[in-house]
Amino acid sequence: MDKMRQFGYQLQQRLAQFLYGRNGYDNLARACNAMAIILLLINIFAQSVIIYFLWVALFGYSIFRVYSKNVPKRYQENQKFLSMTEVPRKYIKLLRLQWRDRSVSRYYLCKGCHQQIRVPKGKGRIEIRCPKCGERFIRKT
């Protein structure tokens, strides 16, 4: 058992040494992997050469990003990706919150500043005041 533990520790150390100074698994690499998996599943049924090459390209780009040593360049690319996908990510986050708190809370977006506001459920028609901009609106909870 000691030899197995020692082998695992050595393997872990070598992997950490290999990955030192590399970009790692960021949001853009995650998105590329997710798209690659979706294309792979589609290609199982469609059997298309184009989808196959798109899958390989996306997966290859993801691997390239993870092992790249040009961290500042990959960081800039990731920041641009995050800024381009900010609106959909906020919407998905709001949907997750709504689903998680569906039994106790309701979420509304302020018309003025687009701030999300959580109010308790089951209080009838109430006036909601936005904490950010102060706009008031009436909604049923």
PyMOL commands that set and color helices and strands:
alter all, ss='L'
color gray80, all
select helices_A, chain A and resi 2-19+27-46+49-67+71-84+86-100
alter helices_A, ss='H'
color red, helices_A
select strands_A, chain A and resi 105-109+116-120+125-129+136-140
alter strands_A, ss='S'
color yellow, strands_A
deselect
rebuild
show_as cartoon
